[in-house]
Amino acid sequence: MAISDRKERQKAELRELILQAALDIVVREGFAELSMRKIADAIEYSPATLYLHFESRDAIAYQLCTRGYAEFARELLPAVATESEPVAQLRVLSEGYIQFGLDHPETYRLIFMTKPEYANAVTEGNDEESAGMQVFMALINAFEALRASGKLASALPSQALAELLWAGLHGVVSLKLTCPLFTSATAQEQGQQMLDAQLHGLLKPA
């Protein structure tokens, strides 16, 4: 192996070590406790070494968000592919969205509830191939399928309907994570009730 190749591999390995240590801190202690010095201590390097790979804590957080969205997509999209009926697809997406938030609360907070700049990781690459956009497109496609079937009564664009559903799901998850007073139903029950209420107003009578 050439010296240059070995250096590139070592550089990539150290970047991965930094990101994993940062994620461990976020999951264990929350994003507010993440700092360059704490990451450096965790991997036993100097803070100056971290700055050779990431210009700031924000740069690390952005990368964690990008990875968080990728994990988000990996958990949601395979289940959608097993359903051909659009309402069933929306149910699977809703269930998966809420479960991801409950199973990965600190990752969810980081990518959806910390800084708007981090949420931009949803469009990393600025195309439909990014992880976050794949999930969003799955919602849009389900509404498009409902429209094509003649069952959709709403004249709102499918993108707007997808945004409304995403907003509702985010509301359910964020309330469960931050406001334990809402205990009348489980998060999954509330998510399906919210979806049913939306569909009642969007679909034509059977």
Secondary structure, DSSP 4 states (H G I P E B T S, - for coil): --HHHHHHHHHHHHHHHHHHHHHHHHHHH-GGG--HHHHHHHHT--HHHHHTT-SSHHHHHHHHHHHHHHHHHHHHHHHHTT--SHHHHHHHHHHHHHHHHHHSHHHHHHHHTT-HHHHGGGGTTSSTTSHHHHHHHHHHHHHHHHHHTT-B---S-HHHHHHHHHHHHHHHHHHHHH-TT--SS-HHHHHHHHHHHHHHHHBPP-
